[in-house]
Amino acid sequence: MTKRLRLNVIAAALVFASLALVACSSSSTSSATPSTTSSTTTTAPGPATTTTLEPEAGVGRISFVYGPVTGDCIDLRSVATGRAVTTRAIPAADATLKSDKDVILRLSCDLPHQYEVIATPSAGLAPTPTPTTEQFVAAAKKVCPAAFKTYVGIPYPSSSFEVGWVLPTEEQRSRGVQVIGCTAFDPKGKLIGSVKDSKR
């Protein structure tokens, strides 16, 4: 073998060795890439979080003066910074409008709401002098529990719901309005769905 031929063979061997190294390097890089991708794609996402169930005022009908209607699902809210926001997380018995910033928001009963109107009896009070708040509350405590069974389907003492009321405002009382909106509410939070015939 001549010296020139020997040099050609050595050069060819070096080229082959270089190609082999590049192939191995490429192979190891490509095999490392999927494992990295695999480890990042199998990481479980964090738990989703939700805010307090609070339907926007735009999905309901705002009333600054409210005449209760049996079957209405309502929230007592306050207008603050241009938005109707819930005045309390846990409803109380009295849902009467007390200031010019208070509003009643009528909602679909499928949405979270504080109260459902179960009856609209008259307080039956003497028209003059104009009945007081205390007289209306006493009347509500008398007539609303009596109306509970007809609407909900079980007697009030057996229910997990509480009885509440929406009374006429002072301005309405001065005009002789005596309609009481008797309500059912959940003392633990908001209702979703109607309480009518729920037997709860």
C-alpha positions as CSV (number, residue, x, y, z in Angstrom):
1,M,0.0,0.0,0.0
2,T,1.4,3.3,-1.1
3,K,1.8,6.2,1.4
4,R,-0.9,8.2,-0.6
5,L,-3.4,5.4,-0.4
6,R,-2.8,4.9,3.3
7,L,-3.5,8.6,3.9
8,N,-6.8,8.3,2.0
9,V,-7.9,5.4,4.1
10,I,-7.1,7.2,7.3
11,A,-8.9,10.3,6.1
12,A,-12.0,8.2,5.2
13,A,-11.9,6.5,8.6
14,L,-11.8,9.9,10.4
15,V,-14.7,11.2,8.3
16,F,-16.7,8.0,9.2
17,A,-15.8,8.4,12.9
18,S,-17.0,12.0,12.8
19,L,-20.3,11.1,11.2
20,A,-20.8,8.4,13.8
21,L,-20.2,10.8,16.6
22,V,-22.6,13.4,15.1
23,A,-25.3,10.6,14.8
24,C,-24.8,9.5,18.4
25,S,-24.9,13.1,19.6
26,S,-28.1,13.8,17.6
27,S,-29.6,10.5,18.8
28,S,-28.9,11.3,22.5
29,T,-30.2,14.9,22.0
30,S,-33.4,13.6,20.4
31,S,-33.9,11.0,23.1
32,A,-33.4,13.6,25.9
33,T,-35.9,16.0,24.4
34,P,-38.9,13.7,24.7
35,S,-38.1,12.8,28.2
36,T,-38.0,16.5,29.1
37,T,-41.2,17.1,27.3
38,S,-42.8,14.1,28.9
39,S,-41.9,15.3,32.4
40,T,-43.5,18.8,31.8
41,T,-46.7,17.5,30.1
42,T,-47.4,15.0,32.9
43,T,-47.5,17.6,35.6
44,A,-51.0,18.0,37.0
45,P,-52.5,21.5,36.8
46,G,-53.4,23.2,40.1
47,P,-57.0,23.1,41.4
48,A,-59.5,25.6,39.9
49,T,-60.8,28.2,42.3
50,T,-64.1,30.0,42.3
51,T,-65.4,33.2,43.8
52,T,-68.4,33.5,46.1
53,L,-71.6,32.7,44.2
54,E,-72.8,36.1,43.4
55,P,-74.9,36.6,40.2
56,E,-74.2,39.9,38.5
57,A,-76.9,42.5,38.9
58,G,-77.2,42.5,35.1
59,V,-78.7,39.0,35.0
60,G,-81.6,40.1,37.2
61,R,-84.1,43.0,37.5
62,I,-83.3,45.7,40.0
63,S,-86.2,47.3,42.0
64,F,-85.8,50.4,44.2
65,V,-89.4,50.0,45.1
66,Y,-90.6,46.4,45.5
67,G,-94.0,44.8,45.4
68,P,-93.6,41.2,46.4
69,V,-95.0,38.5,44.1
70,T,-95.3,34.8,45.2
71,G,-92.6,32.8,43.5
72,D,-90.1,35.6,43.2
73,C,-86.5,34.6,43.9
74,I,-84.7,37.7,45.3
75,D,-81.6,39.2,46.8
76,L,-81.5,42.2,49.1
77,R,-78.6,44.3,47.8
78,S,-77.0,47.7,48.2
79,V,-75.9,50.0,45.4
80,A,-72.2,50.7,45.9
81,T,-69.9,52.3,43.3
82,G,-72.6,51.8,40.7
83,R,-73.0,48.0,41.3
84,A,-75.6,46.1,43.2
85,V,-73.7,44.1,45.8
86,T,-75.0,41.6,48.4
87,T,-75.4,43.2,51.8
88,R,-74.8,40.0,53.7
89,A,-73.4,36.5,53.0
90,I,-75.9,34.8,55.2
91,P,-79.5,36.1,54.9
92,A,-81.4,37.4,57.9
93,A,-85.2,37.2,58.3
94,D,-85.9,40.8,57.4
95,A,-85.3,41.6,53.7
96,T,-87.1,45.0,53.8
97,L,-85.6,47.9,51.9
98,K,-84.3,50.3,54.6
99,S,-82.4,53.1,52.7
100,D,-82.4,54.7,49.3
101,K,-79.3,52.6,48.5
102,D,-81.0,49.3,49.1
103,V,-82.5,47.4,46.1
104,I,-84.3,44.1,45.6
105,L,-82.7,42.1,42.7
106,R,-85.2,39.6,41.1
107,L,-83.3,36.6,39.8
108,S,-84.1,33.3,38.1
109,C,-84.6,30.7,40.8
110,D,-81.9,28.6,39.1
111,L,-79.3,31.2,40.1
112,P,-78.0,31.6,43.7
113,H,-80.4,33.8,45.6
114,Q,-81.1,34.7,49.2
115,Y,-84.9,34.5,49.4
116,E,-88.0,33.0,47.7
117,V,-91.3,34.7,48.2
118,I,-93.8,32.0,49.4
119,A,-96.9,34.1,50.0
120,T,-98.1,37.7,49.9
121,P,-100.8,38.1,52.7
122,S,-102.1,41.4,54.0
123,A,-100.9,42.4,57.5
124,G,-104.5,43.2,58.4
125,L,-103.6,46.2,60.5
126,A,-105.7,49.2,61.2
127,P,-104.9,51.8,58.5
128,T,-104.7,54.8,60.9
129,P,-102.5,55.7,62.5
130,T,-99.9,54.4,60.0
131,P,-98.8,51.0,61.4
132,T,-95.3,50.9,62.8
133,T,-92.4,48.6,61.8
134,E,-92.9,46.6,65.1
135,Q,-96.6,46.0,64.2
136,F,-95.7,44.8,60.7
137,V,-93.0,42.4,62.1
138,A,-95.5,41.0,64.6
139,A,-98.0,40.5,61.8
140,A,-95.3,38.8,59.6
141,K,-94.4,36.4,62.4
142,K,-98.0,35.4,62.6
143,V,-99.0,35.0,59.0
144,C,-95.8,33.8,57.3
145,P,-95.3,30.5,59.2
146,A,-98.9,29.7,58.6
147,A,-98.4,30.1,54.8
148,F,-95.2,28.0,54.8
149,K,-96.7,24.5,54.4
150,T,-98.9,25.4,51.5
151,Y,-95.9,26.5,49.4
152,V,-93.0,24.3,50.6
153,G,-95.0,21.2,51.3
154,I,-94.1,20.5,54.9
155,P,-94.9,22.4,58.2
156,Y,-92.4,25.2,59.0
157,P,-91.1,23.5,62.3
158,S,-90.1,20.4,60.3
159,S,-88.2,22.4,57.6
160,S,-84.5,23.2,57.3
161,F,-85.5,26.6,55.9
162,E,-86.3,29.7,57.9
163,V,-89.2,32.1,57.4
164,G,-88.5,35.7,56.6
165,W,-90.4,38.7,55.2
166,V,-90.2,41.8,53.0
167,L,-92.3,44.6,54.6
168,P,-93.7,47.7,52.9
169,T,-91.3,50.7,53.2
170,E,-92.4,53.7,55.3
171,E,-93.4,55.5,52.1
172,Q,-95.5,52.5,51.0
173,R,-97.1,52.3,54.4
174,S,-98.1,55.9,54.3
175,R,-100.0,55.1,51.1
176,G,-101.9,52.3,52.9
177,V,-99.8,49.3,51.4
178,Q,-100.1,46.4,53.8
179,V,-98.8,43.5,51.7
180,I,-96.2,41.4,53.4
181,G,-93.8,39.3,51.2
182,C,-93.4,36.1,53.3
183,T,-90.1,34.4,52.3
184,A,-88.2,31.2,52.8
185,F,-84.4,31.2,53.1
186,D,-81.6,28.9,54.0
187,P,-79.8,30.2,57.2
188,K,-76.6,28.6,56.0
189,G,-76.3,30.5,52.7
190,K,-77.9,31.0,49.3
191,L,-80.6,29.0,47.7
192,I,-80.3,27.4,44.3
193,G,-83.6,26.3,42.7
194,S,-87.1,26.8,43.9
195,V,-88.3,25.8,47.4
196,K,-91.8,25.3,46.1
197,D,-93.0,21.7,46.9
198,S,-89.5,20.8,47.9
199,K,-90.6,19.3,51.2
200,R,-87.3,20.4,52.8
